Amino acid sequence: FAEPHNKWHACAPRDLLREDVSQVEFRVADDKLPLKQQLEQEARQNDWLVLWLDCDREGEAIAYEVVDVCRKKKASLDLYRAVFSSVDKQSIQQAWRSLQRPDKRKADAV
């Protein structure tokens, strides 16, 4: 969002509901540029990537941010999402065996 809507306490939350989000330009924060560069490098060097993020809508939204960054570097990159809710051996193995595509509908619901 543009000023004054780009800071947590700069405007009332109700004002954000009136904003036209179709014109919002997404950019990577300066402190996250090394992560973006790493993702771009992985995209260039690989044919496919698996995203291991939380299995909620926010995780799906983050997955689509990663998809956007990676596909700008390599449009043919194949992306999958590991879905898990517990970090134990059985859950991780099950997630690996049942990889899914990121779900745009869930990402848009955030």
Summary of the structure (lengths in Angstrom):
residues: 110
radius of gyration: 16.4
end to end distance: 15.9
largest distance: 46.9
contacts: 243
relative contact order: 0.13
helix: 50%
strand: 10%
